């Protein structure tokens, strides 16, 4: 089979969450609402941090990048899903599917890296407070962000481009609401050994190593905080990590749920439903977590909304 026959001639069918016609309007309204809340919420977080000079610190710099990543993740996945529901057309071209899979992997990997970097930022702030501004200077913050972006991009491109080696014999069904790379690889009718090895390596690197880094950072943080004699001092130290811990728990918890559901059940609908929490709902909830649990962010949001209403 030639290169052209393997790729361009192949279309995929995204089966989505349900084929019941009566549920399609409900699903369209639900995911449109989730998408709008996600976009507006993350935009408010980004604009609040940019517009308030008091938030121009490393911690909020990384929160801003995380919100931008969540925004990109949602715009990669949900619009195509809404289009398929609205037009009742499940088809997606090979190029479109591979592009969506590439960007979905890029932003998922980037989120893992950013969460690990944010944990390191809190580790330095709490364990080495006197050296914090020296260690976490703007050059270091930019390098950490750039490294996260470059490594995530290389990972996404590598996994996506190796799919071009595979053969797809006919129009194939993907039991998902977006082109998830493992589902695309499962649909191939040629050997996927190298692709699976690369996926395991990527999962270990961006999932396992970053999570281990987060665990190490918080183990050191807890050890340092417990040495603080006053209860008020301990509370103040822990209060700066509450939002990040909530986001980490939500992100890795839902990701673990997807892995468990895929291993335990063979139902595509259960696996797809679990993926909704990981790829859609998490990005919607993150702005609420950071705004509701952070006094500085609340004040910045109030100022931003006040400026917007005064302009109107």
C-alpha positions as CSV (number, residue, x, y, z in Angstrom):
1,X,0.0,0.0,0.0
2,X,1.4,3.4,-1.0
3,X,1.8,6.4,1.3
4,X,-1.2,8.2,-0.3
5,X,-3.5,5.3,0.1
6,X,-2.6,5.0,3.8
7,X,-3.4,8.5,4.7
8,X,-5.4,10.8,2.4
9,X,-7.9,8.1,1.3
10,X,-8.9,7.4,4.8
11,X,-11.8,9.0,6.7
12,X,-12.8,8.3,10.3
13,X,-16.1,8.3,12.1
14,X,-16.3,9.9,15.5
15,X,-19.0,8.0,17.2
16,X,-19.3,10.5,20.1
17,X,-21.0,9.9,23.4
18,X,-24.5,8.8,22.1
19,X,-26.2,8.0,18.9
20,X,-29.7,8.6,20.3
21,X,-31.3,11.4,18.2
22,X,-33.3,12.7,21.1
23,X,-30.2,13.3,23.2
24,X,-28.4,15.3,20.5
25,X,-30.0,18.7,21.2
26,X,-29.4,18.2,25.0
27,X,-25.7,17.3,24.4
28,X,-25.3,20.2,22.0
29,X,-26.7,22.7,24.6
30,X,-24.7,21.1,27.4
31,X,-21.3,21.1,25.6
32,X,-21.9,24.6,24.1
33,X,-22.5,25.9,27.7
34,X,-19.4,24.1,29.0
35,X,-17.4,25.6,26.1
36,X,-18.6,29.1,26.7
37,X,-18.0,28.9,30.4
38,X,-14.5,27.5,29.8
39,X,-13.6,30.2,27.3
40,X,-15.0,33.1,29.3
41,X,-13.6,31.8,32.7
42,X,-10.1,31.3,31.4
43,X,-10.1,34.6,29.5
44,X,-11.1,36.4,32.7
45,X,-8.3,34.8,34.6
46,X,-5.8,35.7,31.9
47,X,-7.0,39.3,31.6
48,X,-7.1,39.8,35.4
49,X,-3.5,38.7,35.8
50,X,-2.3,40.8,32.9
51,X,-4.2,44.0,34.0
52,X,-3.3,43.8,37.7
53,X,0.4,44.7,38.4
54,X,0.1,43.1,41.9
55,X,-0.3,39.7,40.2
56,X,2.9,40.0,38.1
57,X,4.6,37.3,40.0
58,X,5.9,33.9,39.0
59,X,3.0,32.1,40.6
60,X,0.4,34.0,38.7
61,X,2.5,33.9,35.5
62,X,2.2,30.1,35.6
63,X,-1.5,30.3,36.4
64,X,-1.9,32.6,33.3
65,X,-0.1,30.0,31.1
66,X,-2.2,27.2,32.6
67,X,-5.4,29.1,31.8
68,X,-4.2,29.7,28.2
69,X,-3.5,26.0,27.9
70,X,-6.9,25.1,29.2
71,X,-8.4,27.5,26.7
72,X,-6.5,25.9,23.8
73,X,-7.5,22.4,24.9
74,X,-11.2,23.3,24.8
75,X,-11.0,25.0,21.4
76,X,-9.2,22.0,20.0
77,X,-11.8,19.4,21.1
78,X,-15.3,20.9,21.7
79,X,-15.9,23.0,18.4
80,X,-15.5,19.9,16.2
81,X,-17.8,17.9,18.6
82,X,-20.5,20.6,18.4
83,X,-20.2,20.7,14.6
84,X,-20.7,16.9,14.4
85,X,-23.8,17.1,16.6
86,X,-25.3,20.0,14.8
87,X,-24.7,18.6,11.3
88,X,-25.3,15.0,12.2
89,X,-22.1,14.2,10.4
90,X,-19.7,12.0,12.2
91,X,-17.0,12.0,9.5
92,X,-13.6,13.6,9.9
93,X,-10.7,13.5,7.4
94,X,-7.4,11.8,8.2
95,X,-5.6,15.1,8.1
96,X,-8.2,16.7,10.4
97,X,-8.1,13.8,12.8
98,X,-4.3,13.8,13.0
99,X,-4.2,17.6,13.5
100,X,-6.7,17.4,16.3
101,X,-4.9,14.5,17.9
102,X,-1.6,16.4,17.7
103,X,-2.9,19.5,19.4
104,X,-4.8,17.5,22.0
105,X,-1.6,15.7,22.9
106,X,0.4,19.0,22.9
107,X,-1.8,20.7,25.3
108,X,-2.3,17.7,27.6
109,X,1.5,17.3,27.8
110,X,1.9,21.0,28.4
111,X,-0.6,21.0,31.2
112,X,1.3,18.2,33.0
113,X,4.6,20.1,32.6
114,X,3.0,23.4,33.9
115,X,1.5,21.7,36.9
116,X,4.9,20.3,37.8
117,X,6.6,23.7,37.3
118,X,3.9,25.3,39.5
119,X,4.6,22.7,42.2
120,X,8.4,23.6,42.0
121,X,7.5,27.3,42.3
122,X,5.6,26.6,45.5
123,X,8.4,24.4,46.8
124,X,11.0,27.2,46.3
125,X,8.6,29.8,47.8
126,X,7.9,27.9,51.0
127,X,11.2,26.0,51.5
128,X,13.6,28.8,50.4
129,X,11.6,32.0,50.9
130,X,14.7,34.3,51.2
131,X,16.1,33.0,47.9
132,X,12.8,32.8,46.1
133,X,13.1,36.0,44.0
134,X,16.7,35.0,43.1
135,X,15.8,31.5,42.0
136,X,12.5,32.1,40.4
137,X,13.5,35.2,38.4
138,X,11.8,36.0,35.1
139,X,14.5,34.4,33.1
140,X,14.0,31.1,35.0
141,X,10.2,31.3,34.6
142,X,10.5,31.9,30.8
143,X,13.0,29.1,30.4
144,X,10.8,26.6,32.3
145,X,7.8,27.6,30.2
146,X,9.7,27.4,27.0
147,X,11.1,24.0,27.9
148,X,7.6,22.8,28.7
149,X,6.3,24.0,25.4
150,X,9.2,22.6,23.3
151,X,9.1,19.2,25.0
152,X,5.4,19.0,24.6
153,X,5.5,20.0,21.0
154,X,8.2,17.5,20.1
155,X,6.2,14.7,21.9
156,X,3.0,15.6,20.1
157,X,4.7,15.8,16.7
158,X,6.6,12.5,17.2
159,X,3.5,10.6,18.2
160,X,1.4,12.2,15.4
161,X,3.9,11.8,12.6
162,X,4.6,8.1,13.3
163,X,0.9,7.5,12.6
164,X,1.7,8.2,9.0
165,X,3.6,4.9,8.9
166,X,0.4,3.0,9.6
167,X,-2.0,1.5,7.1
168,X,-5.8,2.1,7.3
169,X,-7.7,-0.3,5.1
170,X,-11.2,1.3,5.1
171,X,-13.3,4.0,6.7
172,X,-13.0,3.4,10.4
173,X,-14.9,4.2,13.5
174,X,-13.3,5.9,16.5
175,X,-15.3,5.2,19.7
176,X,-14.7,8.7,21.1
177,X,-15.9,12.3,20.7
178,X,-12.5,13.5,19.4
179,X,-9.5,12.0,17.8
180,X,-7.6,10.5,20.7
181,X,-4.2,9.1,19.5
182,X,-4.5,5.7,21.1
183,X,-7.9,5.2,19.5
184,X,-6.5,6.2,16.1
185,X,-3.7,3.7,16.4
186,X,-6.1,0.9,17.5
187,X,-7.9,1.5,14.2
188,X,-4.8,0.6,12.1
189,X,-4.5,-2.7,10.2
190,X,-0.7,-2.7,10.3
191,X,1.8,-3.2,13.1
192,X,1.5,-0.6,15.8
193,X,4.3,-1.9,18.0
194,X,6.6,1.2,17.7
195,X,3.6,3.5,18.1
196,X,2.6,1.8,21.4
197,X,6.1,1.9,22.7
198,X,6.3,5.7,22.0
199,X,2.9,6.2,23.8
200,X,4.1,4.3,26.9
201,X,7.3,6.4,26.9
202,X,5.4,9.6,26.6
203,X,2.9,8.6,29.3
204,X,5.8,7.7,31.6
205,X,7.6,11.0,30.9
206,X,4.7,13.5,30.9
207,X,2.5,11.6,33.3
208,X,4.7,9.6,35.7
209,X,7.8,11.9,36.0
210,X,5.8,15.1,36.3
211,X,3.6,13.6,38.9
212,X,6.6,12.2,40.8
213,X,8.0,15.8,40.7
214,X,4.8,17.2,42.2
215,X,4.8,14.5,44.9
216,X,8.4,15.3,45.8
217,X,7.8,19.0,45.9
218,X,4.8,18.7,48.2
219,X,6.6,16.2,50.4
220,X,9.3,18.8,51.0
221,X,6.7,21.5,51.4
222,X,4.9,19.6,54.1
223,X,8.2,18.8,55.9
224,X,9.1,22.5,55.9
225,X,5.7,23.7,57.0
226,X,5.5,21.3,59.9
227,X,8.7,23.0,61.2
228,X,7.0,26.3,61.5
229,X,6.1,26.8,65.2
230,X,3.0,28.9,64.9
231,X,-0.4,27.5,63.7
232,X,-1.1,30.8,61.8
233,X,2.3,30.5,60.0
234,X,1.5,26.9,58.9
235,X,-2.0,28.0,57.7
236,X,-0.6,30.9,55.7
237,X,2.0,28.6,54.0
238,X,-0.5,25.9,53.2
239,X,-3.0,28.5,51.9
240,X,-0.8,29.3,49.0
241,X,-0.9,25.7,47.8
242,X,-4.6,24.9,48.1
243,X,-5.7,26.0,44.6
244,X,-2.8,24.2,42.9
245,X,-3.4,21.0,44.9
246,X,-7.1,21.1,43.9
247,X,-6.2,21.4,40.2
248,X,-3.6,18.7,40.4
249,X,-6.0,16.3,42.2
250,X,-8.7,17.1,39.5
251,X,-6.4,16.7,36.6
252,X,-4.5,13.5,37.6
253,X,-7.6,12.1,39.3
254,X,-9.7,12.2,36.2
255,X,-6.8,11.0,34.1
256,X,-6.4,8.0,36.3
257,X,-10.2,7.5,36.1
258,X,-9.9,7.3,32.3
259,X,-7.0,4.8,32.5
260,X,-9.0,2.6,35.0
261,X,-12.2,2.7,33.0
262,X,-10.3,1.8,29.8
263,X,-8.7,-1.2,31.5
264,X,-11.7,-2.5,33.5
265,X,-14.6,-2.0,31.0
266,X,-14.9,-2.6,27.3
267,X,-17.8,-0.2,26.9
268,X,-16.8,2.7,24.6
269,X,-19.5,4.9,26.1
270,X,-18.2,4.6,29.7
271,X,-14.6,5.3,28.5
272,X,-15.8,8.3,26.5
273,X,-17.8,9.6,29.4
274,X,-14.8,9.3,31.7
275,X,-12.7,11.2,29.1
276,X,-15.2,14.1,29.2
277,X,-14.1,14.8,32.8
278,X,-10.5,14.7,31.9
279,X,-10.6,16.7,28.6
280,X,-13.6,19.0,29.0
281,X,-14.8,19.5,32.6
282,X,-11.4,20.0,34.2
283,X,-10.7,23.0,31.9
284,X,-14.0,24.5,32.9
285,X,-13.5,24.1,36.6
286,X,-9.9,25.4,36.9
287,X,-10.9,29.1,36.6
288,X,-13.4,28.6,39.4
289,X,-10.8,26.9,41.6
290,X,-8.3,29.7,41.2
291,X,-10.8,32.5,41.6
292,X,-12.8,31.2,44.5
293,X,-9.8,30.1,46.6
294,X,-7.6,33.1,46.0
295,X,-8.3,36.5,47.6
296,X,-5.9,38.4,45.3
297,X,-7.5,36.8,42.2
298,X,-11.0,37.7,43.5
299,X,-9.9,41.3,43.9
300,X,-8.3,41.4,40.4
301,X,-11.5,39.9,38.9
302,X,-13.6,42.5,40.7
303,X,-11.4,45.3,39.3
304,X,-11.5,43.9,35.8
305,X,-15.3,43.5,35.9
306,X,-15.6,47.0,37.3
307,X,-13.5,48.5,34.4
308,X,-15.6,46.6,31.9
309,X,-18.9,47.7,33.3
310,X,-17.7,51.3,33.5
311,X,-16.7,51.2,29.9
312,X,-20.2,50.0,29.0
